[in-house]
Amino acid sequence: MVSLHKINSSLATVEFLENNIRMNFDSHLSLLKSLNKHRTTSAGNLLHYLALRTHDLRFLQRELSSMGISSQSHSEGYTLNNLQKIRHLLRCLAGNDVSNDVFDQLDNEESIKILKENAALLLGDVSYDGQTKMMVTLPAEAALDYQLVKRLVQNGMHIARINTAHDDEGVWKKMIANCQRASDATNHSVKIYMDLIGPRLRIASIMSTSLAFTKKTGQPVILIHKGDKLKILPAGIEGYNEDLPAISISLPELLNEIRISEKIWFDEGKLGGVVRSVSENLIIIEITTCPKKGFKLKAGKGINLPESQLSLPALTATDADNLPFIIANADIVGFSFVRTTEDIDMLQRSLEMHNKTDMGIILKIETRKAFDNLPSLLFKAMEIDRVGIMIARGDLAIELGLLRMAEVQEEILWLAEAAHLPVVWATQILETQVKKGRATRAEISDVVKATRSECIMLNKGPYIIDALKILNDLDKRMHKHQEKEHKMLRALKIAQSFINP
């Protein structure tokens, strides 16, 4: 038997939370002024959820569960309504008069409806089995091999991704034509998604007195070991003969923005170091993370500087060149390395210049700054008719660290659901299956989590068809068992930083 004292104690907590949510909502009303009318309900709910998550709710969750009442762990999409219903049930248990209790109109059913409508608007309203849509990165062969594209569509590809960092307009055009042909032949709708490259920092060239060469391609490499020193120079120097190996970077103007003790990562985090010395046009790095047998560093590989404050442009000159083609041929544009609301404004202005304000946009959350600014980015995104979020886990894991990444991907899911915005779960989905033809147990477990999102992105590889079949099978199975997920509600720093800056 639950004591009246426990009931009243929980009731007081719930009433405090409800009042706190309303107070914070009133103090942030200015955020709703620039939104489209159909987004105000979702924006209001995001405000409610952020306010709720400034509190540690774990004790209350346990108390409610012991009384057989909802523990709040699945109420992202209808935060206030859920809290009011909990209050109502507690008042019933306490024997109070509940005849005048009122509830917010946004309930669970309505929140699911809004999210599904937003997902269909952006990703397509398709009638395939399962609930999670499948995005596939097209290989270059897709420009010439129509049967490959047709098999992708037949096996569940809803969205074809074209990475503009590779190939050219001629190849992209052939890929799109094959997608349209396959869509017509199978009567399955296929959306075209194209990425803007964004300000991707890469190794421009490598320099050493003892260069090695790869066996397959003959590409020059520098063999690096833990403890080695490495120079970063503004540009390649002909006849380089200095003691330390060196690299130049694709954006040399950033050399003046890198500071001592900041971390630097190469090639998707496979090699890491710390900045030990900074002078004009010269940086010296000490390698601190490296495989035991050493690492072969090549030109063209990516660089991450998670601790550096870099003044990178949101849209590069290459993006500006590619944008007219993307606007004319794609349904959705992926905004790489978005960090601030000003970045979104810049893209919106570029689309307006091309008279394409109805373009679908996916904001790729792949930097520490983007995650830190996520609430603001979500409110800005809700000014756009067709918009979603991508959890770009590759770069994000490098920026935040693998251990932090485990909880960050969950937090992005929660906040996006509170805003009723669709999520694309990306990076290394079934990677071993795609590349080698056999999935690992860890990859299958990862897919189980991924099916909570509205879309899963697969990368290209020789076993992509088999990977698609596995994804679709798991999607059908898991949606019989789960819809999103229950969790313990500790206070979130990202919510506290936004509500109480």
C-alpha positions in Angstrom: 0.0 0.0 0.0 1.4 3.4 -1.0 1.5 5.9 1.8 -0.4 9.2 1.5 2.9 11.0 2.4 4.7 9.5 -0.6 1.8 10.4 -2.9 1.7 14.0 -1.7 5.5 14.3 -1.8 5.5 13.2 -5.5 2.5 15.4 -6.2 4.4 18.5 -4.9 7.4 17.6 -7.0 5.3 17.3 -10.2 3.4 20.5 -9.5 6.8 22.3 -9.0 8.0 20.9 -12.3 4.9 22.0 -14.1 5.1 25.5 -12.8 8.8 25.7 -13.6 8.1 24.6 -17.2 5.5 27.3 -17.6 7.8 30.0 -16.2 10.6 29.0 -18.5 8.2 28.9 -21.4 7.1 32.5 -20.8 10.7 33.7 -20.5 11.6 32.2 -23.9 8.5 33.2 -25.9 10.6 35.3 -28.3 11.9 32.1 -29.9 8.5 31.3 -31.3 8.0 34.6 -33.1 9.8 33.8 -36.3 8.5 30.2 -36.7 5.9 29.0 -39.2 2.5 28.6 -37.5 2.6 24.8 -37.8 5.8 24.7 -35.9 4.8 26.6 -32.8 3.4 23.6 -31.1 6.6 21.6 -31.6 8.8 24.6 -30.5 6.7 25.0 -27.4 7.2 21.3 -26.6 10.9 21.6 -27.1 10.9 24.5 -24.6 8.9 22.3 -22.2 11.3 19.4 -22.6 14.5 21.5 -22.2 13.0 23.0 -19.0 12.1 19.6 -17.6 15.6 18.2 -18.3 17.3 20.9 -16.3 16.2 18.8 -13.3 17.4 15.4 -12.1 14.2 13.3 -12.2 15.6 9.9 -11.3 14.2 9.8 -7.8 10.8 10.9 -9.0 10.9 8.3 -11.7 11.5 5.5 -9.1 8.7 6.8 -6.9 6.2 7.0 -9.7 7.1 3.5 -10.9 6.6 2.1 -7.4 3.0 3.5 -7.6 2.4 2.0 -11.1 2.5 5.5 -12.7 4.3 6.6 -15.9 8.0 7.4 -15.2 8.2 10.1 -17.8 10.9 8.3 -19.7 9.1 8.4 -23.1 7.5 11.8 -23.0 9.8 13.8 -25.3 7.1 14.5 -27.8 4.4 15.6 -25.4 6.2 16.8 -22.2 3.6 19.0 -20.6 0.6 16.8 -21.3 2.4 13.8 -19.8 3.3 15.8 -16.7 -0.3 17.0 -16.3 -1.6 13.4 -16.5 0.9 12.2 -13.9 -0.3 15.1 -11.7 -3.9 14.0 -12.3 -3.3 10.4 -11.3 -1.5 11.5 -8.2 -4.4 13.7 -7.2 -6.7 10.8 -7.8 -4.6 8.6 -5.5 -4.6 11.4 -2.9 -8.4 11.6 -3.0 -8.4 15.2 -4.3 -11.1 16.7 -6.5 -9.9 16.3 -10.2 -13.0 17.6 -11.9 -11.3 20.8 -13.0 -8.0 19.3 -14.2 -7.0 20.4 -17.6 -4.5 18.9 -20.1 -2.4 20.3 -22.9 -3.7 19.4 -26.3 -0.4 17.9 -27.5 -0.6 14.3 -26.3 1.2 11.2 -27.3 -1.0 10.4 -30.3 -0.7 13.9 -31.6 3.1 14.1 -31.1 3.6 10.8 -33.1 1.3 12.2 -35.8 3.3 15.4 -36.1 6.7 13.6 -36.2 5.5 11.2 -38.9 4.1 14.0 -41.0 7.4 15.9 -40.7 9.4 12.8 -41.6 7.1 12.1 -44.7 7.5 15.7 -45.8 11.3 15.5 -45.8 12.1 11.9 -46.4 9.1 10.7 -48.5 5.9 9.0 -47.7 6.6 5.5 -48.8 4.6 2.3 -48.2 7.5 -0.1 -47.6 7.3 -2.5 -44.6 8.9 -1.2 -41.4 9.0 2.4 -40.2 12.7 3.4 -40.6 13.6 4.7 -44.1 16.9 3.6 -45.7 19.4 6.0 -47.2 22.3 4.5 -49.3 25.5 6.3 -50.4 25.8 5.6 -54.1 29.2 4.3 -55.4 30.6 5.6 -58.7 29.4 2.4 -60.4 25.8 3.5 -59.9 26.3 6.0 -62.8 26.9 3.1 -65.2 25.2 0.1 -63.6 21.4 0.5 -63.8 20.8 -3.0 -62.5 22.7 -2.2 -59.3 20.5 0.8 -58.6 17.4 -1.1 -59.4 18.4 -3.8 -56.9 19.0 -1.1 -54.3 15.5 0.2 -54.8 13.9 -3.2 -54.8 15.6 -4.0 -51.5 14.5 -0.9 -49.7 16.6 2.1 -50.6 14.2 5.0 -50.1 16.8 7.8 -50.4 19.9 7.8 -52.7 22.8 9.8 -51.2 25.3 11.4 -53.5 28.5 12.6 -51.8 29.7 15.7 -53.8 33.2 15.2 -52.3 33.6 12.6 -55.0 33.0 12.4 -58.8 31.6 15.3 -60.8 28.3 16.6 -62.2 28.4 14.3 -65.2 28.6 11.2 -62.9 26.0 12.6 -60.5 23.6 13.2 -63.4 23.9 9.6 -64.5 23.3 8.4 -61.0 20.2 10.4 -60.7 18.9 9.2 -64.0 19.4 5.6 -63.0 17.5 6.3 -59.7 14.6 7.8 -61.6 14.5 5.0 -64.0 14.6 2.4 -61.2 11.9 4.3 -59.3 9.6 4.2 -62.4 10.3 0.5 -63.0 9.6 -0.6 -59.4 6.9 1.9 -58.6 8.9 2.8 -55.4 9.6 6.5 -54.6 13.2 7.4 -54.3 14.4 10.8 -53.0 17.8 12.2 -54.0 20.0 13.6 -51.2 23.2 15.5 -51.9 25.8 16.7 -49.4 27.4 20.1 -49.4 31.1 19.3 -48.7 31.5 22.1 -46.1 34.8 23.3 -44.7 36.4 19.9 -44.4 40.0 20.2 -43.3 42.4 17.8 -45.0 46.1 17.0 -45.4 47.1 18.7 -48.7 50.6 17.2 -49.0 53.2 15.3 -47.1 56.9 15.9 -46.9 59.7 13.8 -45.5 63.3 12.8 -46.2 62.2 9.1 -45.9 58.9 8.7 -47.7 57.5 5.2 -48.1 55.0 4.1 -50.8 51.9 1.9 -50.6 52.1 -1.4 -52.5 48.7 -1.1 -54.2 48.7 2.5 -55.5 52.3 3.7 -55.0 50.9 6.6 -53.0 53.6 8.3 -50.8 53.1 7.9 -47.1 54.9 9.0 -43.9 55.3 6.2 -41.3 54.5 7.7 -37.9 55.0 6.2 -34.5 53.9 7.3 -31.0 56.2 10.0 -29.6 57.2 11.2 -33.1 57.1 14.9 -33.9 55.3 16.2 -37.0 55.4 19.7 -38.6 52.4 21.5 -40.1 53.5 24.0 -42.8 51.5 26.5 -44.9 52.4 24.8 -48.2 54.6 22.1 -49.7 58.2 23.0 -49.9 60.1 21.6 -52.9 63.2 19.6 -52.1 62.2 19.3 -48.4 65.2 18.1 -46.4 64.5 18.9 -42.8 64.8 16.5 -39.8 61.1 16.2 -39.0 58.4 15.0 -41.4 55.8 17.6 -42.3 52.4 18.1 -43.8 50.5 21.0 -45.3 46.8 21.5 -44.9 44.0 22.3 -47.2 43.1 25.6 -45.4 46.5 27.1 -44.5 44.9 30.3 -43.2 43.8 28.3 -40.1 47.4 27.8 -38.9 47.2 31.1 -37.0 44.2 29.9 -35.1 45.7 26.7 -33.6 47.0 27.0 -30.1 49.5 25.1 -27.9 48.1 22.0 -26.0 45.2 21.6 -28.4 44.5 18.1 -29.7 44.6 17.2 -33.3 43.3 14.0 -35.0 44.0 12.5 -38.4 42.2 10.1 -40.7 38.9 9.6 -38.7 40.7 9.5 -35.4 43.1 6.7 -36.2 46.1 9.0 -35.4 46.2 11.7 -32.7 48.5 14.3 -31.3 48.9 17.4 -29.2 50.2 20.8 -30.4 53.5 21.4 -28.7 54.8 24.5 -30.5 53.3 27.3 -32.4 55.1 30.0 -34.4 54.5 32.0 -37.5 53.6 29.5 -40.3 54.8 26.5 -38.3 53.2 24.2 -35.9 54.9 21.2 -34.2 52.8 18.2 -33.0 53.7 15.3 -30.8 52.0 12.1 -31.7 50.2 10.7 -28.6 47.8 8.2 -30.1 49.0 5.7 -32.7 48.8 1.9 -33.4 51.8 -0.1 -32.0 53.2 -0.9 -35.4 53.0 2.7 -36.6 50.6 4.5 -38.9 50.9 5.4 -42.6 49.9 9.0 -43.0 48.7 10.0 -46.5 47.7 13.2 -48.3 43.9 13.7 -48.6 43.0 12.4 -45.2 40.8 14.4 -42.9 41.9 16.5 -39.9 39.9 17.2 -36.8 40.7 20.0 -34.3 38.0 19.6 -31.6 39.5 22.1 -29.2 40.4 24.8 -31.6 38.3 27.9 -32.2 38.3 28.0 -36.0 36.8 30.7 -38.2 35.7 28.3 -40.9 33.1 29.4 -43.4 29.8 27.5 -43.3 29.7 27.4 -47.1 32.8 27.0 -49.2 33.5 28.1 -52.7 33.1 24.5 -53.8 29.7 24.4 -52.1 28.7 27.6 -54.0 29.7 26.0 -57.3 27.8 22.8 -56.5 24.6 24.3 -55.1 22.9 25.2 -58.4 23.2 21.5 -59.6 22.0 20.3 -56.2 19.0 22.6 -56.3 18.1 21.6 -59.8 18.4 17.8 -59.2 18.1 16.9 -55.6 15.2 16.7 -53.1 17.3 17.2 -50.0 20.6 19.0 -49.3 22.8 17.9 -46.5 24.4 20.8 -44.6 27.9 19.6 -43.5 29.7 21.0 -40.4 26.8 23.4 -39.5 27.7 25.0 -36.2 25.6 28.1 -35.5 22.2 29.6 -36.4 24.1 32.1 -38.6 25.3 29.1 -40.7 21.6 28.1 -41.3 20.8 31.7 -42.2 23.7 31.7 -44.8 22.3 28.5 -46.4 18.8 29.9 -46.5 20.0 33.1 -48.2 21.8 31.0 -50.8 18.7 29.0 -51.5 16.6 32.2 -51.7 19.1 33.6 -54.3 18.3 30.5 -56.4 14.5 30.7 -55.7 14.5 27.4 -53.9 13.2 28.1 -50.4 11.2 24.8 -50.3 14.4 22.6 -50.5 14.6 19.9 -47.9 17.5 20.4 -45.5 19.3 18.0 -43.2 21.5 19.6 -40.6 24.5 17.3 -40.0 25.5 17.4 -36.3 29.2 16.5 -36.5 31.2 19.0 -34.4 31.4 19.7 -30.7 30.1 23.3 -31.4 27.1 22.0 -33.3 26.1 19.7 -30.3 26.7 22.5 -27.8 24.4 24.7 -29.9 21.8 22.0 -30.6 18.8 23.6 -28.9 19.4 26.9 -30.8 19.9 25.0 -34.1 16.7 23.1 -33.6 14.7 26.3 -33.0 16.3 27.9 -36.1 15.5 24.7 -38.1 11.9 25.0 -37.2 11.7 28.1 -39.4 12.2 25.7 -42.3 9.3 23.7 -43.8 11.2 20.5 -44.7 14.1 19.8 -42.3 15.7 17.1 -40.3 18.8 16.2 -38.2 21.6 13.8 -39.0 23.7 12.3 -36.2 27.0 12.2 -38.2 28.7 9.9 -35.7 32.1 9.7 -37.4 33.4 13.3 -36.9 31.2 13.8 -33.8 32.9 10.8 -32.1 36.3 12.3 -32.9 35.3 15.7 -31.6 33.7 14.5 -28.4 35.5 11.2 -27.7 34.0 7.7 -28.0 32.8 7.4 -24.4 31.0 10.8 -24.6 29.5 9.8 -28.0 27.5 7.0 -26.4 25.3 9.4 -24.5 25.4 12.3 -27.0 23.7 10.3 -29.8 20.9 9.6 -27.3 20.6 13.2 -26.3 20.3 14.3 -30.0 17.6 11.7 -30.5 15.6 13.0 -27.5 15.9 16.7 -28.4 15.0 16.1 -32.0 11.9 14.0 -30.9 10.9 16.9 -28.6 11.0 19.2 -31.6 9.2 16.6 -33.7 12.0 16.6 -36.3 13.1 13.4 -38.1 16.6 12.0 -37.4 19.0 10.3 -39.7 21.3 7.8 -37.9 24.6 7.7 -39.8 28.2 6.5 -40.0 29.5 2.9 -39.9 26.1 1.2 -40.0 26.9 -2.5 -40.7 30.3 -1.4 -42.0 31.8 -4.9 -41.8 28.8 -6.4 -43.5 28.9 -3.7 -46.3 32.7 -4.2 -46.9 33.4 -7.8 -46.0 30.0 -9.6 -46.2 29.6 -10.5 -42.6 28.1 -8.4 -39.8 29.5 -8.4 -36.3 27.3 -8.8 -33.1 28.2 -5.2 -32.2 26.9 -3.9 -35.5 23.6 -5.8 -35.1 23.2 -4.2 -31.7 23.9 -0.8 -33.2 21.2 -1.3 -35.8 18.7 -2.1 -33.1 19.4 1.3 -31.6 19.4 2.9 -35.1 15.8 1.7 -35.8 14.5 4.3 -33.3 15.4 7.0 -35.8 13.4 7.9 -38.9 16.2 7.1 -41.3 19.4 5.0 -41.4 22.3 5.8 -43.7 24.4 3.0 -45.2 27.7 3.7 -46.8 28.8 2.1 -50.1 30.5 -1.3 -50.4 30.5 -4.5 -52.3 27.9 -6.2 -50.0 25.5 -3.3 -49.8 22.4 -5.3 -51.1 22.9 -7.8 -48.3 23.2 -5.1 -45.8 20.0 -3.5 -46.9 18.2 -6.8 -46.5 19.5 -7.1 -43.0 18.5 -3.6 -42.1 14.9 -4.1 -43.4 14.6 -7.4 -41.6 15.7 -5.9 -38.3 13.6 -2.8 -38.8 10.4 -5.0 -39.2 11.4 -7.1 -36.1 12.3 -4.2 -33.8 9.3 -2.1 -34.5 7.2 -4.9 -33.0 9.1 -4.5 -29.8 10.0 -0.8 -29.4 9.0 2.7 -30.2 11.8 5.0 -29.3 13.0 4.0 -25.8 12.7 4.4 -22.0 15.6 6.0 -20.1 16.6 7.5 -16.7 16.2 11.2 -16.7 19.2 12.9 -15.0 19.7 16.6 -15.6 21.1 17.4 -19.0 23.9 20.0 -19.2 22.8 21.0 -22.7 19.3 21.8 -21.4 20.7 23.7 -18.4 23.1 25.7 -20.6 20.2 26.7 -22.9 17.5 27.5 -20.2 19.9 29.1 -17.8 22.7 30.6 -19.9 
